[in-house]
Amino acid sequence: MIGRIAGVILHRAPDHVLIDVRGVGYIVHVNERTAAGLPSVGQAAALYTELVVREDLLQLFGFSSLLEKEWHRLLTSVQGIGAKVSLAILGTLGPEGLGRAIALGDWATVRKSPGVGPKLAQRVVLELKDKAPGIIAMGGTLTVDAGAGGAEVAAGPGIEPAPAAAAPPAAQPPAQPAVSAASMADALSALTNLGYAAPEAAAAVAQAAALDPGAATPLLIRAALRLLAPRE
C-alpha cells in the first residue's frame, strides 16, 4: 500500500499531478481544492494517498491531510460513490463542510457536488450520519498536513523539473469553513462526555458552527448545549 508520496512536481492539472520520486513519476489524482493548494511545477510536494487496485488498472488518489483521506474512505463505502465522485464531493465541500452537512442531514448541500444527484446525496447522508461523528471527533488529530517531504523530494539523476510556466492555472478552491476541524472535534468530545449521543451531539455542533462561523471551542460548546436543551 502506498500511503504517502513525496517528491518534485513535474506537471500539475486541475484533477491530477505528476510527482517525481527519485526518478520515478507517479500520477496522483486529486480534487480541485487539493490541486489549488499545491506548489508550482519544480517545487517539493507531498500528499497522503490511497491506492485503488483493479484487474486492469492501478490508480493513486491524493489528499492534503489525513482527515480528507479518512472522509474519502468513508464516502467510498457508500454504494454508488466511487473514488472520483468522492473527490468531487470533497473538492466542493472540504472535509469540514462535508462533516457539517452530514451531521445536519443536509443532503441538498451534498447535492451541489458534480456528479451527485438527489438520491445519491440522500444516501450519503443516511448511511453516514452515524459514522460521521467518529471522523469529526478525530478531526483535531487528522488535520496534519502531508508536508513537503524534506530531503526525500530530490529529483532522480537526469530528471529536470518542467518549467513553471507549463503549469495550468489552478482553480480557486471554495472558501474554507471558519470553524476548524479541531474546534468541532473538541466540542463534540465535550458533549459526548456529558452523555449526549454522538449523532445528536454532532448535529448540534454542526448547527452551532453554521450559526456562528467564527466561534471558538467554548462558544461552540455553549451554543450546541443551548440547541440540545429541552424546549418547554
C-alpha positions as CSV (number, residue, x, y, z in Angstrom):
1,M,0.0,0.0,0.0
2,I,1.3,3.5,-0.9
3,G,0.1,5.8,1.8
4,R,2.2,8.9,1.1
5,I,4.0,10.4,-1.9
6,A,6.8,13.0,-1.5
7,G,8.7,14.4,-4.4
8,V,9.1,17.1,-7.0
9,I,6.1,18.3,-9.1
10,L,6.8,17.7,-12.8
11,H,3.3,18.6,-14.0
12,R,0.0,19.7,-12.5
13,A,-3.6,20.0,-13.7
14,P,-6.9,20.6,-12.0
15,D,-7.5,16.9,-11.5
16,H,-4.1,15.3,-11.2
17,V,-0.4,15.9,-10.5
18,L,2.7,14.1,-11.7
19,I,5.3,13.8,-8.9
20,D,8.8,12.6,-9.4
21,V,10.1,10.5,-6.6
22,R,13.8,9.7,-7.1
23,G,13.4,9.2,-10.9
24,V,10.0,7.5,-10.8
25,G,7.0,9.6,-11.8
26,Y,3.7,9.0,-10.1
27,I,0.4,10.3,-11.4
28,V,-1.8,11.2,-8.4
29,H,-5.5,12.1,-8.9
30,V,-6.7,15.0,-6.7
31,N,-9.7,17.3,-6.4
32,E,-9.5,20.9,-7.5
33,R,-9.3,22.1,-3.9
34,T,-6.2,20.0,-3.2
35,A,-4.7,20.9,-6.6
36,A,-5.0,24.6,-5.9
37,G,-3.1,24.2,-2.7
38,L,-0.1,22.5,-4.2
39,P,3.1,24.5,-5.0
40,S,4.2,25.2,-8.6
41,V,6.0,22.9,-11.0
42,G,9.6,22.2,-9.9
43,Q,8.7,22.6,-6.2
44,A,8.6,19.9,-3.5
45,A,5.2,18.5,-2.5
46,A,3.7,15.6,-0.6
47,L,0.3,14.0,-0.5
48,Y,-1.3,11.3,1.6
49,T,-2.5,8.7,-0.9
50,E,-5.0,5.8,-1.4
51,L,-4.1,3.1,-3.9
52,V,-7.1,1.7,-5.9
53,V,-6.3,-1.7,-7.5
54,R,-8.4,-3.3,-10.2
55,E,-7.7,-6.1,-12.6
56,D,-6.5,-3.8,-15.4
57,L,-5.8,-0.5,-13.5
58,L,-3.8,1.0,-10.7
59,Q,-4.7,4.5,-9.6
60,L,-3.4,6.7,-6.8
61,F,-5.7,9.3,-5.2
62,G,-4.1,12.1,-3.2
63,F,-5.2,14.1,-0.2
64,S,-3.6,17.1,1.6
65,S,-4.5,15.8,5.1
66,L,-5.3,12.5,6.9
67,L,-8.7,14.0,7.7
68,E,-9.5,14.3,4.0
69,K,-8.3,10.8,3.4
70,E,-10.5,9.4,6.1
71,W,-13.5,11.1,4.7
72,H,-12.6,9.7,1.3
73,R,-12.6,6.2,2.8
74,L,-16.0,6.7,4.4
75,L,-17.5,8.2,1.3
76,T,-16.4,5.3,-0.9
77,S,-18.1,2.8,1.4
78,V,-21.4,4.2,0.2
79,Q,-22.9,2.3,-2.8
80,G,-22.7,4.5,-5.9
81,I,-19.7,6.6,-4.6
82,G,-16.5,5.8,-6.5
83,A,-13.2,7.4,-6.0
84,K,-13.8,10.2,-8.5
85,V,-17.2,11.1,-7.1
86,S,-15.7,11.2,-3.6
87,L,-13.0,13.6,-4.9
88,A,-15.7,15.8,-6.4
89,I,-17.6,15.9,-3.1
90,L,-14.5,16.7,-1.1
91,G,-13.4,19.3,-3.6
92,T,-16.7,21.0,-3.4
93,L,-17.3,20.9,0.4
94,G,-14.0,20.2,2.0
95,P,-13.7,17.8,5.0
96,E,-15.3,20.2,7.5
97,G,-18.1,21.2,5.2
98,L,-18.9,17.6,4.4
99,G,-19.0,16.6,8.1
100,R,-21.3,19.5,8.9
101,A,-23.7,18.7,6.0
102,I,-23.9,15.0,7.1
103,A,-24.3,15.9,10.8
104,L,-27.2,18.3,9.9
105,G,-28.8,15.8,7.5
106,D,-28.3,18.5,4.8
107,W,-28.3,16.4,1.6
108,A,-29.1,19.4,-0.5
109,T,-25.5,20.7,0.2
110,V,-24.0,17.3,-0.7
111,R,-26.1,17.5,-3.9
112,K,-24.1,20.6,-5.0
113,S,-21.1,18.4,-5.8
114,P,-20.6,17.5,-9.5
115,G,-22.0,14.0,-10.4
116,V,-24.1,13.7,-7.3
117,G,-27.9,13.5,-7.8
118,P,-30.6,13.9,-5.1
119,K,-30.9,10.2,-4.4
120,L,-27.2,9.7,-4.1
121,A,-26.9,12.7,-1.8
122,Q,-29.7,11.4,0.4
123,R,-28.0,8.0,0.6
124,V,-24.7,9.6,1.6
125,V,-26.4,11.4,4.5
126,L,-28.5,8.5,5.6
127,E,-25.7,5.9,5.5
128,L,-23.0,8.1,7.1
129,K,-25.0,10.0,9.7
130,D,-24.0,7.5,12.5
131,K,-20.4,7.1,11.2
132,A,-19.6,10.8,10.6
133,P,-19.3,11.8,14.3
134,G,-16.3,9.4,14.7
135,I,-14.4,11.2,11.9
136,I,-15.5,14.6,13.3
137,A,-14.2,13.6,16.7
138,M,-10.8,12.7,15.3
139,G,-10.6,15.9,13.2
140,G,-8.2,17.7,15.5
141,T,-5.6,14.9,15.2
142,L,-6.2,14.1,11.5
143,T,-5.7,17.6,10.1
144,V,-1.9,17.1,9.9
145,D,-0.6,18.2,6.6
146,A,1.3,15.8,4.4
147,G,4.3,18.2,4.4
148,A,6.8,18.9,1.7
149,G,8.9,15.7,2.1
150,G,12.2,17.2,3.2
151,A,15.3,15.6,1.8
152,E,13.2,12.8,0.2
153,V,12.0,15.1,-2.6
154,A,15.2,15.4,-4.6
155,A,14.7,14.5,-8.2
156,G,16.5,11.5,-9.6
157,P,19.6,11.6,-11.8
158,G,18.9,13.2,-15.1
159,I,15.5,14.4,-14.1
160,E,14.8,18.0,-14.8
161,P,11.6,19.5,-13.5
162,A,9.4,21.0,-16.2
163,P,9.4,24.8,-16.3
164,A,6.9,26.5,-14.0
165,A,5.2,28.2,-17.0
166,A,3.9,24.8,-18.2
167,A,1.6,24.5,-15.2
168,P,-2.0,25.4,-16.0
169,P,-3.8,28.0,-13.8
170,A,-5.1,26.3,-10.7
171,A,-8.7,26.5,-9.9
172,Q,-9.6,28.6,-6.9
173,P,-11.0,26.4,-4.1
174,P,-14.2,27.3,-2.3
175,A,-13.9,29.3,0.9
176,Q,-12.7,27.2,3.8
177,P,-15.1,26.9,6.8
178,A,-14.0,29.3,9.6
179,V,-14.7,26.8,12.4
180,S,-11.7,24.4,12.4
181,A,-11.9,20.6,12.5
182,A,-10.1,20.7,15.8
183,S,-12.7,23.0,17.4
184,M,-15.6,20.9,16.2
185,A,-13.8,17.8,17.4
186,D,-13.2,19.3,20.9
187,A,-16.8,20.5,21.1
188,L,-18.2,17.1,20.1
189,S,-15.9,15.3,22.6
190,A,-17.2,17.6,25.4
191,L,-20.8,16.9,24.5
192,T,-20.3,13.2,24.3
193,N,-18.5,13.3,27.7
194,L,-21.6,14.9,29.1
195,G,-23.7,11.9,27.9
196,Y,-25.1,13.1,24.6
197,A,-25.3,10.5,21.8
198,A,-22.7,11.1,19.2
199,P,-25.1,11.7,16.2
200,E,-27.2,14.1,18.3
201,A,-24.1,16.0,19.6
202,A,-22.5,16.2,16.1
203,A,-25.7,17.7,14.6
204,A,-25.8,20.3,17.4
205,V,-22.1,21.2,17.0
206,A,-22.6,21.5,13.2
207,Q,-25.6,23.7,13.6
208,A,-23.8,25.9,16.1
209,A,-20.9,26.2,13.7
210,A,-23.2,27.2,10.9
211,L,-24.9,29.9,13.0
212,D,-21.6,31.4,14.2
213,P,-18.8,30.5,11.8
214,G,-16.2,32.3,13.9
215,A,-17.0,30.6,17.2
216,A,-14.1,29.3,19.3
217,T,-14.5,26.0,21.1
218,P,-16.0,27.3,24.3
219,L,-18.6,29.3,22.4
220,L,-19.3,26.4,20.2
221,I,-20.0,24.1,23.2
222,R,-22.3,26.6,24.8
223,A,-24.2,27.2,21.6
224,A,-24.6,23.5,21.0
225,L,-25.8,22.9,24.6
226,R,-28.5,25.6,24.1
227,L,-29.6,23.8,20.9
228,L,-29.7,20.5,22.8
229,A,-31.6,21.9,25.8
230,P,-35.2,20.6,26.1
231,R,-37.8,23.1,24.9
232,E,-40.7,23.8,27.0
